[in-house]
Amino acid sequence: MDEITPDGRRPVAYKNETFVNGPDARILRILSEYLEPLAHFRRERIRDTVVFFGSARLQEDGPLGQYYRDARTLARMMTEWSNQFAKHTYRFVVCTGGGPGIMEAANRGASEAGGKTIGLNIGLPFEQLPNPYISPELSFEFHYFFMRKFWFAYLAKALVVFPGGFGTMDELMEILTLAQTQKLAKKILIVLYGSQYWKEIFNFEALLKHGMISPEDLELFQYADDPNSAFKLLRDGLIQYHITPETPETPAIAKSRDPQNPEGSF
């Protein structure tokens, strides 16, 4: 039942928890998961991101700990490089799903380099609690997977995908599909980290052989097996597609019609 104030009145709608948490207000909850991050990104002058995906189960001291250490190193290298662009806006900020494993490693590396770093966390039955390396002002909690995915894609100029399970594969395929169908009004760099793993998990050549994808679809992504190679792919691609074409007239985040992405995403 709706809450009643001591003087017998109903609370205003936005303070009525029964209504706000009920099915009739679902659209308000969805909009809040768009508007709250938007306000924070505008206030913190975040212009774009480099997203790290990968398993929450990969730990630094585990059997596949090298992936954790490589993600940490790569995120640190990317942030040290991107710090040079932090004038009016912050460029190529490391962004993760906010949890443990590869996500923690990337946030950790970016934090060690003295940069801002984003965590887009989501409530799950297990695994997913915010890691301590996220910039506090850029730590978000989502209920809706699709709104979380929106913020992964909307600001991203590059994507690094470390080995992972269902969630990682889902996020990778989402971005590949958006890139293939040209729903991203920008060039997004996609690096699959750990070629042996990804070539075992996905037989892209078989998809091509059976006519399920086109030859040019294989150019949507590249492989890397060490932090230096991955960094070079990312740095060179970001310079080519997102730095070199810019002019002094390119609008800054606070002045553009779309403050989060002057180039547009969807």
N, C-alpha and C positions, 0 to 999 in steps of 0.2 A: 504494500500500500504506500501511497505518497506520504511523505513526511508532513506533519502539521506543526507550525510554530506555536509557542506558548500562548500567543494571543488569538489562536484559532485560524490563522491564515496559512495558505500553502506557501512554500518558499518559491522565489523566482525560479524560472525553469532551469537556468544554468547552475543553480545551487541544489536542485532536486536530484539527489543521487539515484533515486529509484528510476527517474526518467532518463538521466544521463547514461546510466549503465544498462538501460533496457534496449530492446530491439528497435524502438521507434527513433532512438538517437544514434543509431549506428553510423549514419553519415557524418554526424558531428565528431564522433571518435575517429573516423577515418580522416576527416579534414584536419583534426588536431595533430595527427601524425605526419601531415604535410606541413602545417603552419608552424608548429613548434621548432622543428629542425630548420626550416627556412629562416625564422627569426634569429636563431643562434648563428647560422652560417653567415647571415648578413651582418650581424653584430661583430662576429669574429673575423669578418672580411675574408672568408674562404672562397676562393674563386673556382678551384677545381681539385681533383684528387687523383691519386694512384691507389687502386684498390688491391688488397691482398686477400685472396681466398685460400682456404686449405683446412685440413682436418683439425678439429678441436682435440683430437686424441693423441696428436704427436707431441711428445714431451721432450725437453732438452736432454734428459738423461735416459730416454727410452731407446729401443732398438733402432728407431729411425730418427734419432735425435739430430742427425746432420741436417735434415730439412728444417728443423727449428732454428738451428744455428745459422743456416744460410738465409732464412727469412729475416732473422734479426740483423744480420750483416747487410743484406740488400736494402732493407728499410732504412738503416743508418746511412748507407751510401746515398740513397735517393734523397734523404732529407738534408744531408750535408750539401748536396748539389743544389737542391731546390731553395735552400735558405738564401741564396744570392738574389732570388726574385722577390723576397718578402719586403716590398716597399709599401705600396698602397693596398695591395692584396696579397694573400698567401697562395702560392701556386703549388700544385702537385703534392698536396698534403696526403700523407699515408692514412688510408682508411681501411678498417677491417670490420668484421662482424662483432667485434668487441669481447669475444670469449677467450678461452684458453687455447693452448696449442699454437698453431701457426698464427692465429690472430694475435695472441699475446706476444709472440716473437716479433711480429711486425710493429705493433704499437711500442714494444720495448726498444727496438732499434731506433725508431723515429724519436722517441723520448730521449734516448741517450745522445742523439745528435742535437738536442736542444730545440726541436721543432714541435709544432702543434701536431696532434694526431687524433684521429676520429675513431669512435667505436659505435657501431650501430647494433646494439644488443637486442635480443628477443627472448622473451620468456619461454623456456622449454622445460619438459619434465626432468631433464638431466643435462649435464655438461655446461649449460650456458649461464655463467655469471660474469659480470663485467670484470675484465682484468685490471690490475692497478696501474697500468702504464698509459691509459687513455687520458688525454687532457680533460680535466673535470668539466670544463665548459663545453666540451664536444663529445660528451658521453650521453647516448640516447637509449631509451628503452622502447621497443615496439611490441605491439600485440599482433599486428597484421603483417604477414610475410610480404604481401605485395607492395605495401608502402615502404617496407625496409628495402626491397629490391629496387623500388623507384629511386631511392636516394643513393643506392650503390651505382645505378646506371646514370643518373641525371648529371652528376658532377664529374664522373670519371673520364679522364683522358687516357688512362692506361689501366690494364688489369694483369696481375700476376697470379697464376693459379698453381698452388702447390698441391701435392697429392692429398686427396680427401675422399670422402664417401658420398652418400646421397645428396647432402646439402651442397657440397662443393660442386658436384656434377650438375645439379639443378641450376645453380647460379651461373656456372660456365655456359651451359646450353642456352640459358636465357639471353646472355650477352651475345653469344654467337648468332642466335636467331635474330636479334635486333640488328646486329651488324650486317648479316646476310640479306635481310629484307630492307635494309637502308632506312630503318626507323630511327637510327641515331644520326642526327644532322651534324656529325662531326666524325673525325677519324679517331677510333679507339684502338690502342695498341693492346694486343693480347699475347701474353707470354705464358706458355705452359712449362712450368719448372719441374724438371725430372723427366727427361724424354723416355727413358726406359719404362717408367711407371705408366705414363700417359699413352704410349704406343701399345702397351699391353691391355690397358683398360678400353681404349677406343681405337678401333680399326677404321680410321678415316679413309684409308685407301680402298677398303672394301665398300664403303658408302659410295665412293667415286666409281668404282668398278661396276656396281649395280645401278648406277645412274641416279642415285638418291641425292647427290650433291653435284655441283659443277666444279671443274678444275680450279676456277678462281676462288672457290670457297676455301681451298687449302691455303690460300694466301692470307686468310683472315687472322692467322695465328702463327707464332714462331715458338721454337723450343729453346730452352737454356738449361744448362746443367751445373752452373757455378755462378756465384754472385757477380763476378766481374763481367761475364758474358751477358747475363741478364741486365745488368746496369747499363752496359753499352747499348743494347737493343733499346732500352727504355729512353736513355738520354738522347741518343741519336734520333729516335722517332719523335720524341717530344719537341726537340729542336726543329726538326723538319716540318712537322704538321701543326705545331701549336705555339712556336716562338718566332721562327723566321718569318712567317707570313704576316705577323702583327706589325702595326704601324703605331706611331704616337697617338693617332686618333682613335685607336681601339678603346672602346669605353671601359672604364673600370667598374668594379662590382657595385660600387655605391651609386653609380650614375647611369648604368644601363637599364633599359626597359625591363629586362629580366636580370635581376641583380645576381643571380646565381650562375648564369651561363649565357654570356652574350651571344654565343654561337648557336644556342638552342640544342636540345637533346632529342625531344620526341616530336 
